[in-house]
Amino acid sequence: MRFRNGMNARSNQPPVALAAAVALLILLVGGREAYGVEPSSREMPRVRVSDDGAGFVLAETNHPFVPWGFNYLGQFKRLAEDDWETDAGWRRIEKDFREMRKLGANVVRWHLQFETYMKAADQPDFEQLARLNRLLKLARSTGLYLDLTGLNCYRIQQIPTWYDKLSEAYRWKAQAVFWASVAKACTGDSVVFCYDLMNEPVISKPGAEDHPWVGGELEGFHFVQRISNRPDGRETKDIAEAWVRLLVETIREHDKETLTTVGVIPWAFVWPKAKPVFYSPQVIRRLDFVSIHVYPKSNRLQEELDALAVYDLGKPLVIEETFPMNCSVADLDKFVDGATKRVDGWIAHYFGHTVSEHRDGSRPTGPLTAAFLEYWSKRVTEQ
């Protein structure tokens, strides 16, 4: 059955019904205590953009800060949020955080799944938001900042049916409730390096055989998501600006300081004349820094280094995803060397296995990943 625009999937009542009013009241009045949040004992300086916009600094000392770390989904082909409610799963996450820190990371990118934190379009899951506080404490105890990337729908089978049936406008409203909830849960906590609004958003009409909202399948996960699947003649930059404005303003109602960004596919690496949509002049002014996802190709290193100029826009630039997927570790090193003059931070991948476990064959790619992790750990000392 197709829900009418804005109907609550559980009750068929509009979002202005009692549940929404109660949720909103908790968000606006309840404070962090509404999530069971307790202050963590170990403080970490907040990261901010430097006054000249050329990079990042620690707010209290103005000491330069170079984000360096890992994307972390959990064990390969699983998601950490699948396991974090169990004792064994949480112990695994703790072990992986310690290992990433041991490898020299100062930032971990954690991918928040939409369905984990939303029971309905207007109803956050406060139990899961309280569990998010446990993650903040773990990050602090290991000395790792968090890049919290939200609104993810990586597993098609887990996407709530009601969510995919919402119109664009009401889907955005549900996304705003998600970010209001997360920002409220994290507000004032300096361990959060940034909020990344969504992983690899696009604006396009799906094909006849495509899922209406998600794509970019890899190893069973769908990493690309449409913020609009019916542009209907609208300028993509206008759509992007309206969406970013809504979510950033929602976050700022609850968290005035934590940095915001959007991790995007850098289309200028594919089409040299491509212009950024989410980092067009009208959109970038609402974001604190630029995030792009780059997997260098051995036969195109110089072209891709040249393409970085498109994203050098007067704000810090972070390569928020990278890995020697399409090149050797040696060629990745050449890319990192060549990009240093433009790039202010790097976040690679950690797959839930140690160097020795990868050397013994743990997926993905076994020894190649072991060699990469050893390189990445050594490279951080040169930053």
N, C-alpha and C positions, 0 to 999 in steps of 0.2 A: 504494500500500500504506500502511495506517495503522500508524505505529510505536506500539509499546507505550509507555506513560508512562515518560519518562525515558531511552528508548533513544537512543544516539548514532546520528545519521543515517548516519554513515560505516561504523560497525562493528556496529551493532545491539547494542552492549554498554552496560550501565548506566553512569550518570555516575560511579560510584565506581571505574570501571576505571582502567587504568594512565595513560591520557591525562589524566584529571582529576587524578590524584595528581601527575603531573609538572607540570601547569599550576599547580596550587595551590602546589607547592613553589617554583616560580619566583616566584610572586606574593609568598609569605611570606618567602622568603630572598633572592631574587635582587637586590632593590633596583632603583633606577632604571637601574643598569648593564645589567640584563637586557633593557632596551628600547633599548640603545644611547644612553641619555640622557647628555648632557654638560651641565654647568652653563652657563647663558647668562651673557654677560659683563656685561650691563647690568641692574642690580637695579631693581625697582620695588617701592615699599612695598606690603605686603599691605593689602587692604581688609577692614575688619571692621565689625560693627554697633556704633554708639556705645553708651556705657555706659547712657544713658537709653532706648535702643531707638528713638530718634526719627529715626534716619537712619544714614548710613554715615560712617566716618572712615578716614583712613590710619593704620595701626596704630602707626607709629613716632612720628608727630607729633600725632595726634588732629586733624589738619586735616580739615574737612568734605569729603566726597567725594559728588558727585552723578553717578550713572551716566547717561551720555548717549551714545547711539550708534545702532547699526544691527544688525538681523538681516541676516545675509549667507549666502545659499545658493550664490552664484556667479553666473554669467550667467543672465539670465532664462530660465526653463524648463529649466535644467540644475542640477546640484549640483557644488559645488566639488570634492568628493571624486572626481568622475568624471575630473577633469583634473589633479589635483595630482601624479600620478606622471609627467607629461610636463614637459619643460622649458618649453614654451609655456604650458601650464596653470599651472605654478607662477609664471611671470613675470606672468601675468594676476592671480593672487591677490595677489602682491606689489604690483602697481600699484593694485589695488582697496583694499588696506589703506592705502597711502599716501594715496589719494584720500579715504577715509573719515576719516582723521586730519586731512587738510586741511580737511574740512567741519566739524571741531570735535569729532569723536567721541572719547570716552575708553574706550568699551566696544564690542566686537563680539560678537554672539551667533552662534556657530558651531554648526551642527546635525550632530551625529555620527550617521551611519547605522549601525544595528545590524549589517547584513551586512558593512560595511567592516571591522569589528573582531572579528568572531566567525566562526571556521571551522566550529565545531560548538558544541553546547550547553555544552560544558565546555572549549572550546579557543579561546583568544584568538588573534588574528593579530598576532604580535609585530612583524612587518615594518611593518604599518600603525601600530601603537602607536609605533614608532620614528619614523615619518613625522609622527605627531602632535607629537613633540618639535620637529620643524622648524617647525611652526606656532607653538609657544610662543615659539621664538626670533624668528620674524617679528613676532609681536605685541609682544614686548619691544622689538625694534629700531625699531618705529614708535610706541611709547608707548601701545599699546592693550591694555587688559585684555580677557580672554575670558570670556564667559558660555558655558560648554560644556553644551549641551543634548543629552542622550543618548537611546539606545534608539529612534531614529527609524526608521520603516518607511515612508518617504514614497512609494516606488515599489513598487506591488504586484508587478510582474514581477520585482523583485530580492529580495523577501522569501524567505529560504531555506525550502524545503518542510518541512524537518525542524522548523523553528521553529514554524510554524503548526500542526503536528501535535502539539506538546507539550500536555499538560494545563496548567491554570493553575499548579499548584504547581511543575512543572518548567520552565514558561516563566519564572516568577519567579526560579528558581534560575539559569537562563541569563542573565537580566537582572542578577542579582547578580554573576555572573562578569564580565560586561561592565563594570559599575561598579567592581569590584575592580581590573580591569585598567587602566581609565582613571585611577582615583585613584592607583594605584601608579605609573603613568607620569608623573603630574603632581605627586605629593606634594612639598611643600616649595617649589613654584614659585609665587611670589607674583603672577605675571602672570595666573593664573586667578582671576577675580573670584568665580565661583560655578560649582557644578554644578547644573544644572536636570535633575531626574530623568527627566522625559519631557515632550514637548510635548503639551499638551491631552489628558491621560488622562481616560477616562470609565469608568463601570461600568454595563454594560447588556447585555441579550441582543440579539444581532443579528437582523434580520429574515430572512425566508426567502431573499431575494435578496442579502443583504449579505455582505461579506467577514467571516469570523469574528472578526477582530481589529481591522481598521482601517476608517476612514471619513473623512468631511470632505474629499471630493475638491475640489481647486481647481487648474486648469491642469495636470491630469494627476498631481498629487501628492496624497497622502492624509495630512492633517495631524493627524487625530484617531485615537487608539488606545485600545482597551479593555484595562484591566488585569485585568478579569474579564468574561467573556462568558456566565457562568452563575452569577449571584448566588445563585440557589436559596434565596431567602428571607432571606439574610443582610443585615444592615444595611450600607448602602453606606459609612457612616463607619467601621465595623469593618474592612471590606475595605481601604479607603484607608489606615487606620492601620497595618494589618499590612504592607501593601506598602511604605509609606514607611519604617516602622521597619526592615524588612529591608534596604532599599537604603541608608538613611542609616547604619545600623550597619555595613554592609559597607564603605562609603566611609571611615568613621571608623577602621576597622582599619588603614587605610593613610595617610589624610590627616586629621589632627586639626583643621585650621584652616580650610580653604577652605569658604566659605559654601554652604549647600544651599537649594534652593527647588523649586517645581513650577509651571510656567507653565500656567495654567488658563483655560478659557472662563468668564467671570464671568456665571453664569446669573442672578444678581440683576439684570442689565441686561435680561434677557428676561422674567423673572417676578419682579416686585418683592418677593415674599415668599419667594423662594428662599434657602436657607441654604447656605453653602459646605460642600462635602464634604471637599475636600483642605485646607481651612483651618478645619475645625471645631476646637473646643478640644482634642480628643484627638489630632488630627493636627498642628496647627500648632506644638505644643510641641516637635516633632521637627525643625522647619524653622527656618531663620534669618531668612527674610523672605518676604513675600507677592509673588507675580508673577501679574498678570492681563493678558489680551490684549483691547484695546479699540479698536474702529474706530467713532468717534462718528458718530451720525446727526444730520443737520442739524435734523430736526424733533423730536429728543428730547434735545437737549443738557442741559437742566436735569434731566430725569428720570435721565439717566445720571450726571450729576454727583452727584445725590442718592444714587444706587446705590453710589457709591464708599464710602459709610459702612459698608456691609456688610463691606468688606475692610480697613477701618481698625481693626486688631486689636491694636495695641500693639507691632507690629513694623514695620520699614520696608516700604513699599509701592512696588513698581516696576511701571509699565506696560511690560511686556516686549515688546509688539507694539503698534504704532499706525501709522496712515497715513490720509490723506484718501480712503478708499475709498468711504465713504458720506456724505461732506460735502465742502465746499470747504476750501481751505487756511485761509481766514479763519475758518471755523467751527471748524476744528481748533485754531486759535490761541485762540479763545474757550474751548474745552474745556480746553486746557493752562492758561490763566489761572485758570479756575475750579477746577481740580484741584490747584493748587500747594500749597494748605494741607494736603492729604492725601498727595500723591504725592512720593516721594523719589528717583525715577529714571525715565528715559524711554528706550526703545529702539525706533526706527522701522525702516525698511527701506532697504537699498541693493541695487540690482538689477544691479550689475556694469557700470554705464554712468555716465559723467560727466554733469554738468549740461548741457554743450554737446551731448553725444551724445543726451540725452533731448530737448533743444530741437530737434534735427534729426530726431526721430521714433523714437528707440530705445524699445522696449517695456520695461515696460508704460506705457501712457498718455502717452508722449512728453512734450509741453510741460507737462502737469500735474505729472508727476514732477519735471521741471526746476524748476518753481516751488516745489514742496514742498522739494526739496533746498536751494534758495537760502534759503527760509524757515527750515528746520531749522538751517542753518549760522549764520544770524543769531540765531536764538532762543537758541542755546547760550550766547551771550555775556551773556544776561540772567539766567542761572541762578546 
